[in-house]
């Protein structure tokens, strides 16, 4: 449950810009999104990974759980 909370919290609070950019790219690209949205997907994954590996953030999520 803690990893899911971390993922959701990072997506909803820490990586908002990256999520919006990826979502917008996907909306505009239809079936070609796999090719056209690589950079946005890479940026989103990097942001989520950064927060997922942050020990302070992990502690905050543990305490909230």
N, C-alpha and C positions, 0 to 999 in steps of 0.2 A: 504494500500500500504506500509506503514512503516514496519509492521511485515514481509511482504514478502521480502522487501529490507534487513531487518536485517537477515532473514533466509538465503537468497542468499549470502549476504556478509560474514556471519559467515562460511557458507559451503565452499565458494570459497577462502577465505583469512585466516580465523582463525583456521579452523579445517581440513586443507588439509591432514595432516597425517592420521587422523581418517577416512576421506572419502576414501582415497586410500586403507587403510587396509580393510575397509568394502567392497569396490568394488572388490578388489582382492579376498577376501574370497568368495564372491558371485560367481565370475567367476569360481573359482575352485571347488565349491560345488554343482553346478547345483540345482536340486530340493531339496537337503538336506540343502540348505542354511539357512533355518529357524532354524534348529537345530545346525548346525555347526558354524554359524556366530553370535551367541548370544552375545559373549563378544565384538566383534567388533561393533555390533549394539548398545550395551549398552554404549560403550566408545564414539561413535559418538553422541548419544542422549545427553550424559552428557556434551560433549563439546558444542553442539548447545544450550542446555539449559543455560549453564553458560553465553554464550554471549548474549542470548536472554534476560536474566535477568540483564545484566550489563547496568546501567543507562548512563554511559559515552558513551558506544557503541550505545545506543539508540539515544542519542543526536547527535552523528556523523551522523547516518543514517537519522535522521530528517533533519539535515542541508543539506545533500546531496540531499534529496528529494526536 
